[in-house]
Amino acid sequence: MRRSPLVPTLALAAIALVAPSADAAERSFWNRADMDTTCPPCRDFYQFAEGGWLANTKMPAGYSSYGGFEELADRNEAVLRGILERAAADKGAKSGSDVRRIGDYYAACLDSAQAERAGLAPLKPELEGIDGVKTTRDLAAQLGWMHANGAGAGFGFGAGPDARRSTLTIALAVQGGLGMPERDYYLKTDSASVALRAEYVAHVGRLFGLIGRPDPFGEAARVLALETQLAQASMTRQQRRDPRAVYHKVPFDTLRAWTPGLDWDAYFGRRAMRAPDSINVMQPDFFRGLAACVAGTPLADWQAYLRWHVLRDASPLLSQAFVDEDFAWRRRLTGASEMLPRWKRCIAATDGDLGDLLGREFVKVKFPPAARARALAMVDRLEEALGERIDALEWMSDTTKAAAHVKLKAFADKIGYPDKWKAYEGVAIARTSWIENRRAVNRWDEARTIARIGRPVDKGEWAMSAPTVNAFYSSAFNSINFPAGILQPPFYDPEWDDALNYGAMGAVIGHEMTHGFDDRGRQFDADGNLRDWWTPGDAARYRARADKVVEQFDAYTVNDTLHLNGRVTLGENIADLGGLAVAYAAFEKATAGRPRVIRDGFTPEQRFFLAWARVWRTLETPEDLATLVATDPHSPAIWRVNGPYSNLEEFARAWGCKEGDPMVRKRELRARIW
């Protein structure tokens, strides 16, 4: 639904499901001063709906983007802080209990004095292990040890559903090992990219200086050279969007043959596991390139690279000098003016590491069973609307429609929180060291992941914690997922009228449902298997319609000259367009025959479209926008509003827009899929 920020902005919030009255609830959502009524809605709807807010709102300190998601977190952060501070102060909490563990974790994270006293001591095992790398066998073993402890370097090795047999967990090997956000940061030759790479080397060098390396900037330059080789071997973002392009299930001996010189026996020995019988090597060319890099790069350079990745992962958890240098680089990428307060970072860290323990306490306070039932009822209405729209598609054959209905009816609707919470068995949390607590969770998580290889997939597990303000669709599980954190204003409130609820949360639900049928999701069947269930003619007609969306978003720019990539953002753009169309259809059905009440001078239909714009209003630094375009499949906020609206006849009708207005595309250029 939304991107993950590079700066640790808080994506947590409490839920207010009961408001004192409809009018009061809507006033909390609605403020005419947020609008720019000097801008006609048919010229630039995003500016019309939110221009006043954009002009009058100052970016809060510590943020590189700020909008509906962050407003939600800011209003409710005190609830989560209260949960954790009460837990940390509870001297009577039983050892090993949920309350004791989240309280101890939070307290250890807040203890900056302990981090200062510890200095470099927490890094001693990793750094000594790296110093002991004398052969390529040692290198493979060190990578295995680092991966077992949750450190990212070289590549990714884990487990997940077999894309062609989604009930089975298989081993996965995936490209990785880069310190900058994306491969293009290493390969682009424009002056801004060259300058950023120089700043990256300086950043790595300064961190090397903090641990006393004799040639910190020379080592940093060699790190960049090694990572550039990995980037050259990596798939592009666009290539990775094709699920067939990243499915290469082979016997493990095939991977050995592809990677001569990479000692897998040493790697698995340090991970305390046996080699799997088969594995999905998601990017074979990357692993061939990795093997060549191991063979052709001096071990001293690999040692520098491993030191850097230890520092990259650990710096936010160490003494203030490391924390400051880590933030300086993040500020360069995002434009955030200052670091978030430590307590905010510690709430986010607790949720990230012990999300199910914190989530269970959260829903006790803020998400009663009745709220779950109401949200599920709205999901049911949206699924019904999508089914009716599938039936009405003139470009899709009855054969494919029947298969689409099977997939739709098989959706697993996950609302609020999981039915079974993770217990973090055996994870000991102490107040004495944040970094050691992080490592304990990492070791548990890595061991748990590896133990699943060859076993049935647990399709009841969630990939997000309950307090998270987000939503997602899983193609492998064929599930739509709405954590408790998002089921509140400005997305949803039972006291609002249908126009606001369907325009906000309804469109979010429709967005996630449409992901099941976007350019990627449509390649998976009702059981989550990668299987072609479309007739060739229907697939061709779908691609032709999707290509219109690509062309539209390729033409959009940010920061004046930076173009969006319509192919990379296609899935999210299809989901926005389809989600709004489905939500509007459900809204019309829900309100059929009712009086059309004018509120604040706007019809229910107009309020529907204002609600979606309210959700997506966002301030962003130029640096953050540039990073978004370079790394993320989501489009910037303005185009998540104006982009789909310019294709919707329902929008034009609600606002009296005519062909020729900027917010109305020529009929032959409009994209309409679902």
C-alpha positions as CSV (number, residue, x, y, z in Angstrom):
1,M,0.0,0.0,0.0
2,R,2.7,2.4,0.9
3,R,6.5,2.5,0.8
4,S,8.9,1.8,3.7
5,P,10.7,5.0,4.7
6,L,14.5,5.1,4.7
7,V,14.5,7.3,7.7
8,P,12.9,5.5,10.7
9,T,9.6,7.5,10.8
10,L,7.1,5.9,13.0
11,A,4.5,3.8,11.3
12,L,2.4,2.9,14.3
13,A,-0.8,4.3,15.6
14,A,-3.7,3.6,18.0
15,I,-7.3,3.1,16.9
16,A,-10.2,5.3,17.7
17,L,-13.2,3.3,16.6
18,V,-15.9,5.1,18.5
19,A,-16.3,8.9,18.1
20,P,-18.6,11.1,20.2
21,S,-20.8,12.0,17.2
22,A,-20.8,11.9,13.4
23,D,-20.3,15.7,13.2
24,A,-17.4,15.7,15.6
25,A,-15.8,12.7,13.8
26,E,-16.1,14.4,10.4
27,R,-14.7,17.7,11.7
28,S,-11.6,15.8,12.8
29,F,-11.3,14.6,9.1
30,W,-12.5,17.7,7.3
31,N,-11.2,21.3,7.3
32,R,-12.0,23.6,4.4
33,A,-8.8,25.5,5.2
34,D,-6.9,22.5,3.9
35,M,-8.3,23.2,0.4
36,D,-7.1,25.6,-2.3
37,T,-10.4,26.7,-3.8
38,T,-8.6,29.1,-6.1
39,C,-7.5,26.1,-8.1
40,P,-10.3,24.5,-10.1
41,P,-10.9,20.8,-9.3
42,C,-10.9,20.0,-13.0
43,R,-7.4,21.5,-13.4
44,D,-5.4,19.9,-10.5
45,F,-7.6,18.1,-8.0
46,Y,-4.7,17.3,-5.6
47,Q,-4.0,21.0,-5.3
48,F,-7.7,21.9,-5.0
49,A,-8.3,19.3,-2.3
50,E,-5.1,19.7,-0.2
51,G,-3.4,22.9,-1.5
52,G,-4.1,24.8,1.7
53,W,-2.7,22.1,3.9
54,L,0.4,21.7,1.6
55,A,1.1,25.5,1.8
56,N,0.5,25.9,5.5
57,T,2.0,22.8,7.0
58,K,5.6,22.7,8.0
59,M,7.6,19.5,7.7
60,P,8.1,18.3,11.3
61,A,11.6,17.9,12.5
62,G,12.9,14.4,11.9
63,Y,10.7,13.7,8.9
64,S,11.6,13.5,5.2
65,S,7.9,12.9,4.3
66,Y,4.8,13.8,6.2
67,G,1.2,13.2,5.4
68,G,-1.8,11.1,6.3
69,F,0.2,8.1,7.5
70,E,2.4,10.2,9.7
71,E,-0.4,12.4,11.0
72,L,-2.1,9.2,12.2
73,A,1.1,8.1,13.9
74,D,1.6,11.5,15.6
75,R,-2.0,11.5,17.0
76,N,-1.7,8.1,18.5
77,E,1.9,7.6,19.3
78,A,1.3,8.5,23.0
79,V,-0.8,5.3,23.3
80,L,2.1,3.1,22.2
81,R,4.5,5.0,24.3
82,G,2.3,4.6,27.2
83,I,2.1,0.8,26.7
84,L,5.9,0.6,26.6
85,E,6.6,2.9,29.4
86,R,4.2,1.1,31.7
87,A,5.8,-2.2,30.7
88,A,9.3,-0.8,31.3
89,A,8.2,0.4,34.8
90,D,6.4,-2.8,35.8
91,K,8.7,-4.3,38.4
92,G,6.2,-7.1,39.0
93,A,6.0,-8.3,35.4
94,K,6.9,-12.0,35.3
95,S,10.3,-12.9,33.7
96,G,9.8,-14.0,30.1
97,S,6.2,-12.5,29.9
98,D,5.2,-10.4,27.0
99,V,5.0,-7.3,29.1
100,R,8.4,-7.9,30.6
101,R,10.1,-8.5,27.3
102,I,8.7,-5.5,25.5
103,G,9.4,-3.3,28.6
104,D,13.0,-4.6,28.9
105,Y,13.6,-4.2,25.1
106,Y,12.3,-0.6,25.1
107,A,14.3,0.3,28.3
108,A,17.5,-1.1,26.8
109,C,17.0,0.8,23.6
110,L,16.5,4.1,25.5
111,D,19.7,3.5,27.5
112,S,22.1,5.6,25.5
113,A,24.5,5.7,28.4
114,Q,25.0,2.0,28.2
115,A,25.8,2.3,24.5
116,E,28.4,4.9,25.3
117,R,30.0,2.6,27.9
118,A,30.0,-0.4,25.7
119,G,31.9,1.4,22.9
120,L,33.1,-1.0,20.3
121,A,32.8,-4.1,22.5
122,P,29.6,-5.3,20.9
123,L,31.4,-5.5,17.5
124,K,34.3,-7.6,18.8
125,P,33.0,-11.0,17.7
126,E,32.2,-9.8,14.1
127,L,35.4,-7.8,13.6
128,E,37.6,-10.6,15.0
129,G,35.9,-13.1,12.7
130,I,36.5,-10.9,9.7
131,D,40.2,-10.4,10.6
132,G,40.4,-14.2,10.6
133,V,39.3,-14.5,6.9
134,K,42.5,-15.8,5.2
135,T,40.9,-18.0,2.4
136,T,37.8,-18.1,0.3
137,R,36.6,-20.9,2.5
138,D,36.9,-18.6,5.5
139,L,35.0,-16.0,3.6
140,A,32.1,-18.3,2.9
141,A,32.1,-19.4,6.5
142,Q,32.0,-15.8,7.7
143,L,29.1,-15.0,5.4
144,G,27.3,-17.9,6.9
145,W,27.9,-16.8,10.4
146,M,26.8,-13.2,9.6
147,H,23.6,-14.4,7.9
148,A,22.8,-16.7,10.9
149,N,23.0,-13.5,13.1
150,G,20.8,-11.4,10.8
151,A,23.6,-9.3,9.2
152,G,23.1,-8.6,5.5
153,A,26.2,-9.0,3.2
154,G,27.0,-10.6,-0.1
155,F,23.5,-12.1,-0.9
156,G,20.3,-13.2,0.7
157,F,19.6,-16.8,1.8
158,G,16.3,-17.7,3.3
159,A,13.0,-19.6,2.8
160,G,9.6,-18.9,1.3
161,P,6.7,-20.5,-0.6
162,D,7.5,-22.4,-3.8
163,A,5.9,-20.2,-6.4
164,R,4.6,-23.2,-8.3
165,R,3.6,-25.2,-5.2
166,S,2.6,-22.6,-2.7
167,T,2.0,-25.0,0.2
168,L,5.6,-26.0,0.3
169,T,8.5,-23.9,1.9
170,I,11.6,-24.0,-0.2
171,A,15.1,-22.4,0.1
172,L,15.6,-19.1,-1.6
173,A,18.8,-17.4,-2.8
174,V,18.4,-13.8,-3.8
175,Q,20.7,-11.0,-5.0
176,G,21.8,-8.4,-2.4
177,G,24.8,-7.1,-0.6
178,L,24.6,-3.5,-1.6
179,G,25.0,-0.6,0.8
180,M,23.2,1.9,-1.3
181,P,19.5,1.6,-1.9
182,E,19.5,0.3,-5.5
183,R,21.8,-1.0,-8.2
184,D,21.4,2.2,-10.3
185,Y,23.1,4.2,-7.6
186,Y,26.3,2.5,-8.6
187,L,25.9,2.5,-12.3
188,K,24.4,5.8,-13.4
189,T,26.9,8.3,-14.8
190,D,25.2,11.6,-14.4
191,S,27.0,14.2,-12.3
192,A,24.6,13.9,-9.3
193,S,25.1,10.1,-9.1
194,V,28.9,10.5,-9.4
195,A,28.8,13.0,-6.5
196,L,26.6,10.8,-4.4
197,R,29.0,7.9,-4.8
198,A,31.8,10.2,-3.6
199,E,29.8,11.1,-0.5
200,Y,29.1,7.4,0.1
201,V,32.8,6.6,0.1
202,A,33.4,9.5,2.5
203,H,30.6,8.1,4.8
204,V,32.0,4.6,4.8
205,G,35.5,6.0,5.4
206,R,34.4,8.0,8.4
207,L,32.8,4.9,9.9
208,F,36.0,3.0,9.3
209,G,37.9,5.8,11.0
210,L,35.7,5.4,14.1
211,I,36.9,1.8,14.5
212,G,40.5,2.8,14.0
213,R,41.2,1.4,10.5
214,P,44.6,2.5,9.2
215,D,43.5,3.5,5.7
216,P,39.8,4.2,6.1
217,F,39.1,6.0,2.9
218,G,41.2,3.7,0.8
219,E,39.2,0.8,2.2
220,A,36.0,2.6,1.6
221,A,36.9,3.1,-2.1
222,R,37.5,-0.6,-2.4
223,V,34.1,-1.3,-0.8
224,L,32.5,0.8,-3.5
225,A,34.4,-1.0,-6.2
226,L,33.3,-4.4,-4.9
227,E,29.7,-3.4,-4.5
228,T,29.7,-2.0,-8.0
229,Q,30.6,-5.5,-9.3
230,L,27.6,-6.9,-7.4
231,A,25.4,-4.1,-8.8
232,Q,26.5,-4.9,-12.3
233,A,25.5,-8.5,-11.8
234,S,22.1,-7.6,-10.3
235,M,18.7,-7.6,-12.0
236,T,16.9,-4.2,-12.5
237,R,13.8,-3.3,-10.6
238,Q,11.8,-3.8,-13.7
239,Q,13.2,-7.3,-14.4
240,R,12.5,-8.3,-10.8
241,R,8.8,-7.5,-11.2
242,D,8.3,-10.5,-13.5
243,P,7.6,-13.5,-11.2
244,R,8.7,-16.0,-13.9
245,A,12.0,-14.2,-14.3
246,V,12.8,-14.8,-10.6
247,Y,11.8,-18.4,-10.4
248,H,14.6,-20.9,-11.1
249,K,14.1,-23.9,-8.9
250,V,17.1,-26.2,-9.4
251,P,18.8,-29.0,-7.5
252,F,21.3,-27.5,-5.1
253,D,24.2,-29.1,-7.0
254,T,23.2,-26.8,-9.9
255,L,23.9,-23.8,-7.8
256,R,27.2,-25.2,-6.8
257,A,28.1,-25.6,-10.5
258,W,27.1,-22.0,-11.2
259,T,29.3,-20.7,-8.4
260,P,32.7,-22.4,-8.5
261,G,34.9,-21.1,-5.7
262,L,32.1,-20.3,-3.4
263,D,32.4,-22.8,-0.6
264,W,28.8,-23.7,0.2
265,D,29.9,-26.4,2.7
266,A,31.7,-23.9,4.8
267,Y,28.7,-21.5,4.5
268,F,26.2,-24.0,5.7
269,G,28.6,-25.3,8.4
270,R,28.6,-21.9,10.0
271,R,24.8,-21.6,9.6
272,A,24.4,-25.0,11.4
273,M,22.2,-26.4,8.6
274,R,22.6,-28.9,5.8
275,A,22.4,-27.9,2.1
276,P,18.8,-28.1,0.8
277,D,18.0,-30.6,-1.9
278,S,16.6,-27.9,-4.1
279,I,16.6,-24.1,-4.1
280,N,15.0,-21.2,-6.0
281,V,18.0,-19.2,-7.2
282,M,16.0,-16.0,-8.0
283,Q,18.8,-14.3,-10.0
284,P,21.2,-16.9,-11.4
285,D,23.3,-14.3,-13.2
286,F,23.9,-12.5,-9.9
287,F,25.3,-15.6,-8.3
288,R,27.5,-16.3,-11.3
289,G,28.8,-12.7,-10.9
290,L,29.2,-13.1,-7.1
291,A,31.4,-16.2,-7.7
292,A,33.5,-14.3,-10.2
293,C,33.8,-11.5,-7.7
294,V,35.0,-13.9,-5.0
295,A,37.6,-15.4,-7.3
296,G,38.8,-12.1,-8.7
297,T,38.8,-9.7,-5.7
298,P,41.5,-9.7,-3.1
299,L,40.5,-11.1,0.3
300,A,41.5,-7.8,1.9
301,D,38.8,-6.0,-0.1
302,W,36.3,-8.6,1.0
303,Q,37.3,-8.0,4.6
304,A,36.8,-4.3,4.2
305,Y,33.4,-5.0,2.6
306,L,32.3,-7.3,5.5
307,R,33.5,-4.7,8.1
308,W,31.4,-2.1,6.4
309,H,28.2,-4.2,6.4
310,V,28.7,-5.0,10.1
311,L,29.0,-1.2,10.7
312,R,26.0,-0.4,8.4
313,D,23.7,-2.7,10.4
314,A,25.1,-1.9,13.9
315,S,25.7,1.9,13.7
316,P,22.1,3.0,14.8
317,L,22.5,0.8,17.9
318,L,26.0,2.0,19.0
319,S,27.4,5.1,20.6
320,Q,26.5,8.6,19.5
321,A,29.4,9.0,17.1
322,F,28.1,6.0,15.1
323,V,24.5,7.1,15.4
324,D,25.3,10.6,14.1
325,E,27.3,9.3,11.1
326,D,24.6,6.9,10.2
327,F,22.0,9.6,10.3
328,A,24.2,12.0,8.2
329,W,24.1,9.5,5.3
330,R,20.4,9.0,5.7
331,R,19.9,12.7,5.7
332,R,21.7,12.9,2.4
333,L,19.4,10.4,0.9
334,T,16.1,11.8,2.3
335,G,16.6,15.4,3.3
336,A,15.4,14.9,6.9
337,S,16.4,18.0,8.9
338,E,17.2,16.2,12.1
339,M,17.1,12.8,13.8
340,L,13.9,11.6,15.4
341,P,13.9,11.5,19.2
342,R,15.3,8.4,20.7
343,W,12.0,7.3,22.2
344,K,10.4,7.4,18.8
345,R,13.2,5.3,17.3
346,C,12.8,2.9,20.2
347,I,9.1,2.4,19.7
348,A,9.7,1.6,16.0
349,A,12.5,-0.8,17.0
350,T,10.4,-2.6,19.5
351,D,7.6,-3.0,16.9
352,G,10.2,-4.2,14.3
353,D,11.8,-6.8,16.5
354,L,8.9,-7.9,18.9
355,G,5.9,-6.8,16.8
356,D,3.6,-9.6,17.8
357,L,4.3,-9.0,21.6
358,L,3.6,-5.3,21.2
359,G,0.8,-5.9,18.8
360,R,-1.0,-8.2,21.3
361,E,-1.0,-5.5,23.9
362,F,-2.0,-2.9,21.4
363,V,-5.2,-4.6,20.2
364,K,-6.2,-5.3,23.8
365,V,-6.5,-1.6,24.2
366,K,-7.5,-0.3,20.8
367,F,-9.0,-2.9,18.6
368,P,-12.1,-4.7,20.0
369,P,-13.7,-7.6,18.2
370,A,-16.6,-5.4,17.0
371,A,-14.1,-3.3,15.1
372,R,-12.8,-6.4,13.3
373,A,-16.3,-7.4,12.4
374,R,-17.2,-4.0,10.9
375,A,-14.0,-4.0,8.8
376,L,-14.7,-7.5,7.6
377,A,-18.2,-6.5,6.5
378,M,-16.7,-3.7,4.4
379,V,-14.2,-6.1,2.8
380,D,-17.1,-8.4,1.9
381,R,-19.0,-5.5,0.2
382,L,-15.9,-4.6,-1.8
383,E,-15.3,-8.2,-2.9
384,E,-18.9,-8.3,-4.0
385,A,-18.4,-5.1,-6.0
386,L,-15.2,-6.5,-7.7
387,G,-17.1,-9.7,-8.6
388,E,-19.8,-7.6,-10.3
389,R,-17.3,-5.6,-12.2
390,I,-15.6,-8.8,-13.4
391,D,-18.9,-9.9,-14.8
392,A,-19.4,-6.7,-16.6
393,L,-16.0,-6.6,-18.3
394,E,-16.5,-6.5,-22.1
395,W,-12.8,-7.4,-22.9
396,M,-12.6,-10.6,-20.8
397,S,-13.9,-14.0,-21.9
398,D,-16.3,-16.1,-19.9
399,T,-13.5,-18.7,-19.4
400,T,-11.1,-16.2,-17.7
401,K,-14.0,-14.6,-15.8
402,A,-14.8,-17.9,-14.2
403,A,-11.2,-18.4,-13.1
404,A,-11.1,-14.8,-11.8
405,H,-14.2,-15.5,-9.7
406,V,-12.5,-18.6,-8.3
407,K,-9.5,-16.5,-7.2
408,L,-11.7,-13.8,-5.8
409,K,-13.8,-16.2,-3.7
410,A,-10.6,-17.8,-2.4
411,F,-9.2,-14.5,-1.0
412,A,-8.1,-14.9,2.6
413,D,-9.2,-11.8,4.4
414,K,-6.8,-10.9,7.3
415,I,-8.2,-8.2,9.4
416,G,-6.6,-6.4,12.4
417,Y,-4.2,-9.1,13.8
418,P,-3.2,-12.7,13.3
419,D,-5.3,-15.6,14.8
420,K,-2.0,-17.0,16.2
421,W,0.6,-14.7,17.6
422,K,4.4,-15.3,17.4
423,A,5.7,-16.3,20.9
424,Y,9.4,-15.7,20.2
425,E,10.2,-18.9,22.0
426,G,13.6,-18.9,23.6
427,V,14.3,-15.3,22.9
428,A,15.9,-13.8,26.0
429,I,15.5,-10.0,26.3
430,A,17.6,-8.1,28.8
431,R,17.8,-4.4,29.8
432,T,21.5,-4.4,29.5
433,S,22.1,-4.1,25.7
434,W,19.9,-3.1,22.8
435,I,22.3,-4.5,20.3
436,E,22.4,-7.9,22.0
437,N,18.6,-8.0,22.1
438,R,18.5,-7.2,18.4
439,R,20.9,-10.1,17.8
440,A,18.9,-12.5,19.9
441,V,15.8,-11.7,17.8
442,N,17.7,-12.0,14.6
443,R,19.2,-15.4,15.5
444,W,15.7,-16.7,16.5
445,D,14.2,-15.4,13.3
446,E,16.9,-16.8,11.0
447,A,16.9,-20.2,12.7
448,R,13.1,-20.3,12.5
449,T,13.1,-19.4,8.8
450,I,15.7,-22.1,7.9
451,A,13.9,-24.8,9.9
452,R,10.9,-24.3,7.7
453,I,12.6,-25.5,4.5
454,G,10.8,-28.6,3.2
455,R,7.8,-28.1,5.5
456,P,4.3,-26.9,4.8
457,V,3.8,-23.1,4.5
458,D,2.1,-21.5,7.4
459,K,-0.4,-19.3,5.6
460,G,-1.8,-17.9,8.8
461,E,1.3,-15.9,9.6
462,W,1.4,-12.2,9.1
463,A,4.2,-10.2,7.5
464,M,3.3,-7.0,9.3
465,S,2.7,-6.3,13.0
466,A,-0.8,-5.4,14.1
467,P,0.0,-1.7,14.9
468,T,1.4,-1.0,11.4
469,V,-0.3,1.7,9.4
470,N,-0.2,-0.2,6.1
471,A,-2.0,-2.9,4.1
472,F,-0.8,-5.5,1.6
473,Y,-1.7,-8.3,-0.8
474,S,0.2,-11.6,-0.8
475,S,0.2,-13.5,-4.1
476,A,1.6,-16.7,-2.5
477,F,-1.2,-16.7,0.1
478,N,-3.8,-15.0,-2.1
479,S,-4.6,-12.9,1.0
480,I,-5.5,-9.3,1.6
481,N,-4.1,-7.9,4.9
482,F,-5.3,-4.9,6.9
483,P,-3.5,-4.5,10.2
484,A,-5.3,-2.8,13.1
485,G,-3.2,0.3,12.7
486,I,-4.7,1.4,9.4
487,L,-8.4,0.8,10.4
488,Q,-8.9,4.3,11.9
489,P,-9.0,7.9,10.7
490,P,-8.1,9.2,8.2
491,F,-8.8,5.8,6.6
492,Y,-11.9,4.6,8.5
493,D,-14.3,5.5,11.2
494,P,-17.7,3.9,11.8
495,E,-19.1,7.4,12.6
496,W,-18.3,8.8,9.2
497,D,-20.7,8.7,6.3
498,D,-20.3,6.2,3.5
499,A,-18.7,8.8,1.2
500,L,-15.7,9.2,3.5
501,N,-15.3,5.6,4.5
502,Y,-15.6,4.2,0.9
503,G,-13.4,7.0,-0.5
504,A,-10.7,6.3,2.1
505,M,-10.6,2.8,3.5
506,G,-12.9,1.4,0.8
507,A,-10.4,2.4,-1.8
508,V,-7.5,1.0,0.2
509,I,-9.4,-2.3,0.4
510,G,-10.1,-2.2,-3.3
511,H,-6.4,-1.4,-4.0
512,E,-5.2,-4.5,-2.2
513,M,-7.9,-6.7,-3.9
514,T,-6.8,-5.3,-7.3
515,H,-3.2,-6.4,-6.6
516,G,-4.5,-9.9,-7.0
517,F,-5.2,-9.0,-10.6
518,D,-2.4,-6.5,-11.4
519,D,0.4,-7.2,-13.9
520,R,2.2,-9.4,-11.3
521,G,-0.7,-10.8,-9.2
522,R,-2.7,-11.9,-12.2
523,Q,0.0,-14.5,-12.9
524,F,-0.9,-16.4,-9.7
525,D,-4.0,-18.6,-9.3
526,A,-6.5,-19.0,-6.5
527,D,-4.1,-21.2,-4.5
528,G,-1.2,-18.8,-4.8
529,N,0.6,-20.8,-7.5
530,L,2.4,-19.3,-10.5
531,R,0.2,-20.6,-13.2
532,D,-1.2,-19.1,-16.4
533,W,-5.0,-19.1,-16.0
534,W,-5.8,-16.5,-18.7
535,T,-6.7,-17.2,-22.3
536,P,-4.1,-15.9,-24.7
537,G,-6.5,-13.3,-26.1
538,D,-7.5,-12.0,-22.6
539,A,-3.9,-11.8,-21.6
540,A,-3.1,-9.7,-24.7
541,R,-6.1,-7.4,-24.1
542,Y,-5.0,-7.0,-20.5
543,R,-1.5,-6.0,-21.5
544,A,-2.7,-3.5,-24.0
545,R,-4.8,-1.8,-21.3
546,A,-2.0,-1.9,-18.8
547,D,0.4,-0.4,-21.4
548,K,-1.8,2.8,-21.3
549,V,-1.2,3.1,-17.6
550,V,2.6,2.7,-18.3
551,E,2.5,5.5,-20.9
552,Q,0.6,7.8,-18.6
553,F,3.0,7.4,-15.6
554,D,6.1,7.5,-17.8
555,A,5.0,11.0,-18.7
556,Y,4.8,12.3,-15.1
557,T,7.8,14.1,-13.5
558,V,8.9,15.1,-10.0
559,N,11.5,17.8,-9.2
560,D,10.8,19.2,-12.7
561,T,13.0,16.7,-14.6
562,L,12.9,13.3,-12.9
563,H,10.5,11.0,-14.7
564,L,8.6,8.2,-13.1
565,N,9.1,4.7,-14.4
566,G,5.6,3.6,-15.5
567,R,6.7,0.0,-15.9
568,V,8.2,-0.3,-12.4
569,T,5.2,1.4,-10.8
570,L,2.6,-0.4,-12.9
571,G,1.3,-2.8,-10.2
572,E,0.6,0.0,-7.7
573,N,-0.9,2.3,-10.3
574,I,-3.3,-0.4,-11.6
575,A,-4.2,-1.1,-7.9
576,D,-5.0,2.6,-7.3
577,L,-7.1,2.9,-10.4
578,G,-8.9,-0.4,-9.9
579,G,-9.3,0.1,-6.2
580,L,-11.0,3.5,-6.7
581,A,-13.3,2.1,-9.4
582,V,-14.3,-0.9,-7.2
583,A,-14.8,1.3,-4.1
584,Y,-16.9,3.8,-6.0
585,A,-19.1,1.0,-7.3
586,A,-19.6,-0.4,-3.8
587,F,-20.3,3.1,-2.5
588,E,-23.0,3.6,-5.1
589,K,-24.6,0.3,-4.2
590,A,-24.5,1.0,-0.5
591,T,-26.1,4.4,-0.9
592,A,-28.6,3.6,-3.6
593,G,-32.1,5.1,-2.8
594,R,-30.8,7.2,0.0
595,P,-31.1,11.0,0.1
596,R,-28.0,12.7,-1.3
597,V,-27.0,14.9,1.6
598,I,-24.9,18.0,0.8
599,R,-22.2,18.5,3.5
600,D,-19.7,21.3,3.6
601,G,-21.0,22.3,0.2
602,F,-20.2,18.9,-1.4
603,T,-22.2,16.0,-2.7
604,P,-21.6,12.5,-1.4
605,E,-19.9,11.7,-4.7
606,Q,-17.6,14.6,-4.4
607,R,-16.8,13.7,-0.8
608,F,-15.8,10.2,-1.9
609,F,-13.0,11.7,-4.1
610,L,-12.0,14.3,-1.5
611,A,-11.5,11.4,1.0
612,W,-8.8,9.6,-1.2
613,A,-7.0,12.9,-1.7
614,R,-7.1,13.5,2.1
615,V,-5.4,10.1,2.7
616,W,-2.6,10.8,0.3
617,R,-1.7,14.4,1.0
618,T,2.1,14.4,1.6
619,L,4.9,16.8,2.2
620,E,8.2,15.5,0.8
621,T,11.7,16.8,0.6
622,P,13.3,16.9,-2.9
623,E,15.8,14.3,-1.7
624,D,13.1,12.0,-0.5
625,L,11.2,12.3,-3.7
626,A,14.3,11.4,-5.7
627,T,14.9,8.4,-3.6
628,L,11.3,7.3,-3.9
629,V,11.4,7.5,-7.7
630,A,14.8,5.6,-7.8
631,T,13.8,2.8,-5.4
632,D,10.1,2.4,-4.9
633,P,7.2,0.8,-6.8
634,H,4.8,3.5,-5.5
635,S,4.2,6.7,-7.3
636,P,4.4,10.1,-5.5
637,A,1.3,11.3,-3.7
638,I,0.1,13.8,-6.3
639,W,0.0,11.1,-9.0
640,R,-1.7,8.6,-6.8
641,V,-4.6,11.1,-6.8
642,N,-4.5,12.9,-10.1
643,G,-3.3,9.9,-12.1
644,P,-6.3,7.6,-11.5
645,Y,-8.8,10.4,-11.3
646,S,-7.9,11.5,-14.8
647,N,-9.1,8.1,-16.1
648,L,-12.4,7.9,-14.2
649,E,-15.6,9.0,-15.7
650,E,-17.1,8.8,-12.2
651,F,-14.7,11.6,-11.1
652,A,-15.5,13.8,-14.1
653,R,-19.2,13.3,-13.6
654,A,-19.0,14.2,-9.9
655,W,-17.1,17.4,-10.4
656,G,-18.6,18.5,-13.7
657,C,-15.3,18.1,-15.6
658,K,-15.3,18.1,-19.4
659,E,-13.0,16.6,-22.0
660,G,-10.3,19.1,-22.5
661,D,-9.9,19.8,-18.8
662,P,-6.5,18.7,-17.5
663,M,-8.2,16.2,-15.1
664,V,-10.0,14.5,-18.0
665,R,-8.1,12.4,-20.5
666,K,-9.2,12.0,-24.0
667,R,-11.5,9.0,-24.2
668,E,-9.1,7.0,-26.4
669,L,-6.2,7.6,-24.0
670,R,-8.0,6.5,-20.8
671,A,-7.0,3.4,-19.0
672,R,-9.8,1.2,-17.7
673,I,-9.0,-2.4,-16.6
674,W,-11.2,-3.4,-13.7
